[in-house]
Amino acid sequence: MASYSILLTKSAAKEVERVPTKDRQRIVTRIAALAENPRPAGAEKLSGDDKYRIRQGDYRILYEIVDAELIVTVVRVGNRREVYRR
């Protein structure tokens, strides 16, 4: 299986920076793992969107997959209470 490229939107990068240090490293590791397997166990497709989400503790990582170009774009990272609000 080919490796996917990981892209973060500017807003997602800022959201990762705001996460407390103790959780940030786990989130970054989880995002990096999406390059090898963009649909890991526990990933769920969101209804109404072409986005997926994975859980990391109390945080959620929302991302889109473009299989034709082998790209994973992380669009949101946030606390589970707030991440789904627009």
QUITARA-V745450 format. One record per backbone hydrogen bond with DSSP energy under -1.0 kcal/mol. NH is the residue of the N-H (numbers start at 1). CO is the residue of the C=O. E is the energy in kcal/mol with one decimal. If there is no record, write none. Layout:
[[NH:CO:E] [NH:CO:E]]
//
This chain:
[[4:35:-3.0] [5:70:-2.7] [7:72:-2.9] [9:74:-2.2] [13:9:-2.3] [14:10:-2.0] [15:11:-2.1] [16:12:-2.2] [17:13:-1.8] [18:14:-1.4] [23:20:-1.4] [24:20:-1.9] [25:21:-1.1] [27:23:-2.0] [28:24:-2.7] [29:25:-2.2] [30:26:-2.1] [31:27:-2.4] [32:28:-2.4] [33:29:-1.7] [34:31:-1.1] [35:32:-1.5] [37:33:-1.7] [43:40:-2.1] [44:53:-2.1] [46:51:-3.0] [49:46:-1.2] [52:63:-3.2] [53:44:-1.9] [54:61:-1.8] [56:59:-2.7] [59:56:-2.0] [60:78:-2.9] [61:54:-2.4] [62:76:-2.6] [63:52:-2.4] [64:73:-2.6] [66:71:-3.0] [71:66:-1.9] [72:5:-3.1] [73:64:-2.4] [74:7:-3.2] [75:62:-2.3] [76:62:-1.6] [78:60:-2.0] [80:58:-2.8] [82:79:-1.2] [83:79:-2.2] [85:82:-1.1]]
//
